[in-house]
Amino acid sequence: MKVTLGEDGLSKTWQDDFPNTIYCCYCHGEARIGFVAHEGLDGEKLKEKFVCDLHPNEGKGSYWFHDCCAVAVYFCRNCLRPTALSNQG
């Protein structure tokens, strides 16, 4: 797992780029990008397990990632609580 700070991480994704800001899931204020944690991008060969290896994906009620993932973490300008977006390969 690698971490990229700020706007430099917005393109570290398995799908479309992450947005620069999103709505806070707590107070609905503006949340700004803090960092993106990503795995398996850029041909990285990891010696450790992937997040998808931590739990089985058993469907509804027990969903889990099925592939490498990227997680963007945002912090709210009003309450400073974190809100996250994720995607997978």
DSSP file (Angstrom, degrees, kcal/mol; ACC not computed):
  #  RESIDUE AA STRUCTURE BP1 BP2  ACC     N-H-->O    O-->H-N    N-H-->O    O-->H-N    TCO  KAPPA ALPHA  PHI   PSI    X-CA   Y-CA   Z-CA
    1    1 A M              0   0    0      0, 0.0     2,-0.3     0, 0.0    38,-0.2   0.000 360.0 360.0 360.0 130.2    0.0    0.0    0.0
    2    2 A K  E     -A   38   0A   0     36,-3.0    36,-2.9     2,-0.0     2,-0.4  -0.864 360.0-146.5-115.9 154.7    1.3    3.4   -1.0
    3    3 A V  E     -A   37   0A   0     -2,-0.3     2,-0.5    34,-0.2    34,-0.2  -0.981   8.4-168.2-123.7 132.8    0.0    6.8    0.1
    4    4 A T  E     -A   36   0A   0     32,-2.6    32,-2.4    -2,-0.4     5,-0.2  -0.988  21.3-131.5-121.5 125.8    0.0    9.9   -2.0
    5    5 A L  E >   -A   35   0A   0     -2,-0.5     3,-0.8    30,-0.2     4,-0.4  -0.445  53.5 -30.2 -80.2 146.7   -0.7   13.3   -0.4
    6    6 A G  G >  S-     0   0    0     28,-2.7     3,-2.0     1,-0.2     4,-0.3   0.019 117.7 -13.1  56.7-150.1   -3.2   15.9   -1.6
    7    7 A E  G >  S+     0   0    0      1,-0.3     3,-1.4     2,-0.2     4,-0.3   0.723 123.2  73.2 -61.9 -24.1   -4.0   16.6   -5.2
    8    8 A D  G <  S+     0   0    0     -3,-0.8     3,-0.5     1,-0.3    -1,-0.3   0.769  95.6  54.1 -61.3 -23.8   -1.1   14.5   -6.5
    9    9 A G  G X  S+     0   0    0     -3,-2.0     3,-2.0    -4,-0.4    -1,-0.3   0.579  79.3  91.8 -86.3 -10.0   -3.1   11.4   -5.4
   10   10 A L  T <  S+     0   0    0     -3,-1.4     8,-2.6     1,-0.3    -1,-0.2   0.767  89.9  45.9 -60.4 -26.2   -6.3   12.2   -7.3
   11   11 A S  T 3  S+     0   0    0     -3,-0.5     2,-1.9    -4,-0.3    -1,-0.3   0.463  84.1  98.5 -94.1  -1.8   -5.1   10.2  -10.3
   12   12 A K    <   +     0   0    0     -3,-2.0     2,-0.3    -8,-0.1    -1,-0.1  -0.540  65.0 113.5 -84.4  74.0   -4.0    7.2   -8.2
   13   13 A T  S    S-     0   0    0     -2,-1.9     4,-0.1     2,-0.2    75,-0.1  -0.945  72.3-132.9-145.4 156.4   -7.1    5.3   -8.9
   14   14 A W  S    S+     0   0    0     -2,-0.3     2,-0.1     2,-0.1     3,-0.1   0.528  97.7  19.7 -88.5  -8.1   -8.4    2.2  -10.7
   15   15 A Q  S    S-     0   0    0      1,-0.4    -2,-0.2    72,-0.0     3,-0.1  -0.262 119.0 -16.4-132.0-142.7  -11.2    4.1  -12.4
   16   16 A D  S    S-     0   0    0      1,-0.1    -1,-0.4    -2,-0.1    -2,-0.1  -0.281  86.2 -82.8 -63.7 155.4  -11.9    7.8  -13.1
   17   17 A D        -     0   0    0      1,-0.1    -6,-0.2    -3,-0.1    -1,-0.1  -0.224  48.6-108.5 -55.2 146.8   -9.8   10.4  -11.1
   18   18 A F        -     0   0    0     -8,-2.6    -1,-0.1    -9,-0.2     2,-0.1  -0.494  38.8-106.7 -72.0 149.2  -11.0   11.2   -7.6
   19   19 A P        -     0   0    0      0, 0.0    -1,-0.1     0, 0.0     3,-0.1  -0.385  17.6-124.6 -74.8 159.3  -12.6   14.7   -7.3
   20   20 A N  S    S+     0   0    0      1,-0.2    13,-1.8    -2,-0.1     2,-0.3   0.846  93.1  16.6 -71.5 -36.1  -10.7   17.4   -5.4
   21   21 A T  E     +B   32   0A   0     11,-0.2     2,-0.3    53,-0.1    11,-0.2  -0.958  65.3 178.2-135.5 154.6  -13.6   18.0   -3.0
   22   22 A I  E     -B   31   0A   0      9,-2.2     9,-3.4    -2,-0.3     2,-0.3  -0.897  40.6 -83.0-142.0 173.1  -16.7   16.1   -1.9
   23   23 A Y  E     -B   30   0A   0     -2,-0.3     7,-0.2     7,-0.2     2,-0.2  -0.643  48.0-110.8 -80.1 137.9  -19.6   16.6    0.5
   24   24 A C     >  -     0   0    0      5,-3.0     4,-1.1    -2,-0.3    59,-0.1  -0.464  17.2-141.5 -64.8 134.5  -18.8   15.6    4.1
   25   25 A C  T  4 S+     0   0    0     -2,-0.2    -1,-0.1     2,-0.1    58,-0.1   0.574  97.1  43.9 -77.1  -7.5  -20.9   12.5    5.0
   26   26 A Y  T  4 S+     0   0    0     55,-0.1    -1,-0.1     3,-0.1    57,-0.0   0.869 134.0   6.3 -99.8 -55.0  -21.5   14.0    8.5
   27   27 A C  T  4 S-     0   0    0     54,-0.1    -2,-0.1     2,-0.0     3,-0.1   0.441  90.6-122.0-113.4  -2.0  -22.4   17.7    8.2
   28   28 A H     <  +     0   0    0     -4,-1.1    -3,-0.1     1,-0.2     3,-0.1   0.632  67.2 135.2  67.3  16.6  -22.6   18.0    4.3
   29   29 A G        -     0   0    0      1,-0.1    -5,-3.0    -6,-0.1     2,-0.5  -0.106  68.2 -70.9 -76.3-174.1  -19.9   20.7    4.3
   30   30 A E  E     -B   23   0A   0     -7,-0.2    47,-2.9    -3,-0.1     2,-0.5  -0.719  46.1-161.7 -86.2 126.2  -17.0   20.7    1.9
   31   31 A A  E     -BC  22  76A   0     -9,-3.4    -9,-2.2    -2,-0.5     2,-0.3  -0.931   7.6-151.4-109.1 129.4  -14.4   18.0    2.4
   32   32 A R  E     -BC  21  75A   0     43,-2.5    43,-2.5    -2,-0.5   -11,-0.2  -0.708  29.3 -91.4-101.8 149.8  -11.0   18.5    0.8
   33   33 A I  E     + C   0  74A   0    -13,-1.8    41,-0.2    -2,-0.3   -26,-0.2  -0.299  41.9 170.5 -59.6 136.1   -8.6   15.8   -0.3
   34   34 A G  E     -     0   0A   0     39,-2.8   -28,-2.7     1,-0.4     2,-0.3   0.739  60.4 -33.1-107.6 -55.3   -6.1   14.7    2.3
   35   35 A F  E     -AC   5  73A   0     38,-1.5    38,-3.1   -30,-0.3     2,-0.4  -0.985  45.0-130.5-161.8 164.0   -4.5   11.6    0.8
   36   36 A V  E     -AC   4  72A   0    -32,-2.4   -32,-2.6    -2,-0.3     2,-0.5  -0.994  14.2-157.4-123.9 125.7   -5.1    8.6   -1.4
   37   37 A A  E     +AC   3  71A   0     34,-2.8    34,-3.0    -2,-0.4     2,-0.3  -0.893  25.2 172.8 -98.6 129.6   -4.0    5.1   -0.3
   38   38 A H  E     -AC   2  70A   0    -36,-2.9   -36,-3.0    -2,-0.5     2,-0.4  -0.975  18.3-162.2-142.6 151.3   -3.5    2.8   -3.3
   39   39 A E        +     0   0    0     30,-1.6    11,-0.0    -2,-0.3    -2,-0.0  -0.989  68.1  11.4-136.0 144.4   -2.3   -0.6   -4.0
   40   40 A G  S >  S+     0   0    0     -2,-0.4     3,-0.6     1,-0.2     2,-0.1   0.480  83.7 135.7  76.4   3.5   -1.1   -2.4   -7.1
   41   41 A L  G >   +     0   0    0      1,-0.2     3,-1.8     2,-0.2    -1,-0.2  -0.406  61.4  23.4 -80.4 160.6   -0.9    0.6   -9.4
   42   42 A D  G 3  S-     0   0    0      1,-0.3    -1,-0.2    -2,-0.1    -2,-0.1   0.777 132.3 -65.0  58.8  29.7    2.0    1.4  -11.7
   43   43 A G  G <  S+     0   0    0     -3,-0.6    -1,-0.3     1,-0.2    -2,-0.2   0.703  82.3 173.6  69.2  19.5    2.9   -2.3  -11.9
   44   44 A E    <   -     0   0    0     -3,-1.8     2,-0.7     1,-0.1    -1,-0.2  -0.335  23.4-148.9 -60.0 136.7    3.8   -2.4   -8.2
   45   45 A K        -     0   0    0     -2,-0.0     2,-0.4     2,-0.0    -1,-0.1  -0.940  15.8-160.5-108.4 112.7    4.6   -5.8   -6.9
   46   46 A L        -     0   0    0     -2,-0.7     4,-0.1     1,-0.1    -7,-0.0  -0.754  18.3-160.6 -97.8 139.0    3.7   -6.1   -3.3
   47   47 A K  S    S+     0   0    0     -2,-0.4    -1,-0.1     2,-0.1     2,-0.1   0.738  76.0  67.6 -84.6 -25.4    5.0   -8.7   -1.0
   48   48 A E  S    S-     0   0    0      1,-0.2    -2,-0.1   -47,-0.0     2,-0.0  -0.346  97.7 -82.4 -89.5 174.0    2.2   -8.3    1.5
   49   49 A K        -     0   0    0     -2,-0.1     2,-0.2     1,-0.1    -1,-0.2  -0.299  40.9-118.6 -71.4 157.8   -1.4   -9.1    1.1
   50   50 A F    >   -     0   0    0      1,-0.1     3,-1.6    -4,-0.1     4,-0.3  -0.548  28.9-107.3 -87.3 162.5   -3.9   -6.9   -0.7
   51   51 A V  G >  S+     0   0    0      1,-0.3     3,-1.9    -2,-0.2     4,-0.5   0.873 120.2  63.2 -56.5 -37.3   -6.9   -5.4    1.1
   52   52 A C  G 3  S+     0   0    0      1,-0.3     3,-0.3    15,-0.2    -1,-0.3   0.710  95.6  60.8 -63.3 -18.3   -9.1   -7.9   -0.9
   53   53 A D  G <  S+     0   0    0     -3,-1.6    -1,-0.3     1,-0.2    -2,-0.2   0.547  87.1  76.0 -83.3  -7.9   -7.3  -10.7    0.8
   54   54 A L  S <  S+     0   0    0     -3,-1.9    -1,-0.2    -4,-0.3    -2,-0.2   0.846 106.2  10.3 -75.6 -34.5   -8.4   -9.7    4.3
   55   55 A H  S    S-     0   0    0     -4,-0.5     2,-0.2    -3,-0.3    -1,-0.2  -0.978  80.8-104.5-142.9 151.8  -12.0  -10.9    4.2
   56   56 A P        -     0   0    0      0, 0.0     2,-0.9     0, 0.0    -3,-0.1  -0.511  27.3-128.1 -75.0 147.7  -14.1  -13.1    1.8
   57   57 A N        +     0   0    0     -2,-0.2     6,-0.2     1,-0.1     3,-0.1  -0.852  38.1 165.9 -94.4 103.0  -16.6  -11.3   -0.5
   58   58 A E        -     0   0    0      4,-2.1     5,-0.2    -2,-0.9    -1,-0.1   0.171  43.6-114.0-108.7  16.9  -19.7  -13.3    0.3
   59   59 A G  S >  S+     0   0    0      3,-0.4     3,-2.9     5,-0.1    -1,-0.4  -0.389  75.5  18.3  86.7-164.3  -22.3  -11.0   -1.3
   60   60 A K  T 3  S+     0   0    0      1,-0.3    -3,-0.0     2,-0.2     0, 0.0  -0.099 131.5  16.8 -50.2 130.0  -25.1   -8.9    0.3
   61   61 A G  T 3  S+     0   0    0      0, 0.0    -1,-0.3     0, 0.0    -2,-0.1   0.251 132.6  48.3  88.9 -11.6  -24.5   -8.5    4.0
   62   62 A S  S <  S+     0   0    0     -3,-2.9    -4,-2.1     2,-0.1    -3,-0.4  -0.103  74.7 159.3-150.3  41.3  -20.8   -9.5    3.6
   63   63 A Y        +     0   0    0     -5,-0.2     2,-0.3    -6,-0.2    -6,-0.1  -0.360   8.5 163.2 -66.5 147.3  -19.5   -7.4    0.7
   64   64 A W        -     0   0    0     -2,-0.1    -5,-0.1    -9,-0.0   -12,-0.1  -0.963  45.2 -73.1-155.1 164.1  -15.8   -6.9    0.4
   65   65 A F        -     0   0    0     -2,-0.3   -10,-0.2     1,-0.1     4,-0.1  -0.280  31.2-165.3 -59.7 144.8  -13.3   -5.8   -2.2
   66   66 A H  S    S+     0   0    0      2,-0.1     2,-0.3   -10,-0.1    -1,-0.1   0.434  70.2  15.2-108.8  -3.4  -12.6   -8.4   -5.0
   67   67 A D  S    S-     0   0    0      1,-0.1   -15,-0.2     0, 0.0   -16,-0.0  -0.872 104.9 -45.1-153.7-179.5   -9.5   -6.7   -6.4
   68   68 A C        -     0   0    0     -2,-0.3    21,-2.3    20,-0.1     2,-0.3  -0.204  63.3-155.2 -52.9 148.3   -6.8   -4.1   -5.7
   69   69 A C  E     - D   0  88A   0     19,-0.2   -30,-1.6    20,-0.1     2,-0.4  -0.852  20.5-153.7-130.7 165.2   -8.3   -0.9   -4.3
   70   70 A A  E     -CD  38  87A   0     17,-2.3    17,-2.0    -2,-0.3     2,-0.4  -0.994  13.6-164.8-133.6 138.3   -7.7    2.8   -4.0
   71   71 A V  E     -CD  37  86A   0    -34,-3.0   -34,-2.8    -2,-0.4     2,-0.5  -0.983   5.3-158.4-131.2 121.1   -9.1    4.9   -1.2
   72   72 A A  E     -CD  36  85A   0     13,-2.8    13,-2.2    -2,-0.4     2,-0.5  -0.865  11.1-157.5 -98.0 127.4   -9.3    8.7   -1.2
   73   73 A V  E     -CD  35  84A   0    -38,-3.1   -39,-2.8    -2,-0.5   -38,-1.5  -0.921   9.8-171.8-111.5 127.8   -9.7   10.3    2.2
   74   74 A Y  E     -CD  33  83A   0      9,-3.2     9,-2.2    -2,-0.5     2,-0.4  -0.838  11.9-146.5-116.8 151.5  -11.1   13.8    2.6
   75   75 A F  E     -CD  32  82A   0    -43,-2.5   -43,-2.5    -2,-0.3     2,-0.1  -0.982  22.8-118.6-124.2 133.1  -11.4   16.1    5.6
   76   76 A C  E  >  -C   31   0A   0      5,-1.9     4,-1.0    -2,-0.4   -45,-0.3  -0.402   5.6-144.5 -73.5 138.8  -14.2   18.5    6.2
   77   77 A R  T  4 S+     0   0    0    -47,-2.9    -1,-0.1     2,-0.1   -46,-0.1   0.747 100.2  39.8 -69.6 -24.4  -13.6   22.2    6.4
   78   78 A N  T  4 S+     0   0    0    -48,-0.3    -1,-0.1     3,-0.1   -47,-0.1   0.891 135.1  10.8 -93.9 -47.0  -16.3   22.6    9.0
   79   79 A C  T  4 S-     0   0    0      2,-0.1    -2,-0.1     0, 0.0    -1,-0.0   0.511  84.7-134.3-114.8  -7.4  -16.0   19.6   11.3
   80   80 A L     <  +     0   0    0     -4,-1.0    -3,-0.1     1,-0.2   -49,-0.0   0.527  55.5 143.1  63.9   9.5  -12.7   18.0   10.2
   81   81 A R        -     0   0    0     -6,-0.1    -5,-1.9     1,-0.1     2,-0.2  -0.471  52.8-109.0 -75.7 152.4  -14.2   14.6   10.2
   82   82 A P  E     -D   75   0A   0      0, 0.0     2,-0.4     0, 0.0    -7,-0.2  -0.576  30.6-176.1 -84.9 144.3  -13.0   12.2    7.4
   83   83 A T  E     -D   74   0A   0     -9,-2.2    -9,-3.2    -2,-0.2     2,-0.3  -0.987  14.2-159.6-131.3 141.9  -15.1   11.1    4.4
   84   84 A A  E     -D   73   0A   0     -2,-0.4     2,-0.3   -11,-0.2   -11,-0.2  -0.915  16.3-163.1-129.6 151.2  -13.8    8.5    1.9
   85   85 A L  E     -D   72   0A   0    -13,-2.2   -13,-2.8    -2,-0.3     2,-0.3  -0.950  19.3-176.0-121.0 147.8  -14.3    7.3   -1.6
   86   86 A S  E     +D   71   0A   0     -2,-0.3     2,-0.3   -15,-0.2   -15,-0.2  -0.958  10.9 173.1-140.2 160.8  -13.0    4.0   -2.9
   87   87 A N  E     -D   70   0A   0    -17,-2.0   -17,-2.3    -2,-0.3     2,-0.3  -0.953  15.3-143.0-154.7 172.4  -12.8    2.0   -6.0
   88   88 A Q  E      D   69   0A   0     -2,-0.3   -19,-0.2   -19,-0.2   -20,-0.1  -0.933 360.0 360.0-141.6 162.3  -11.1   -1.2   -7.2
   89   89 A G              0   0    0    -21,-2.3   -20,-0.1    -2,-0.3   -21,-0.0   0.460 360.0 360.0 -67.8 360.0   -9.5   -2.7  -10.3
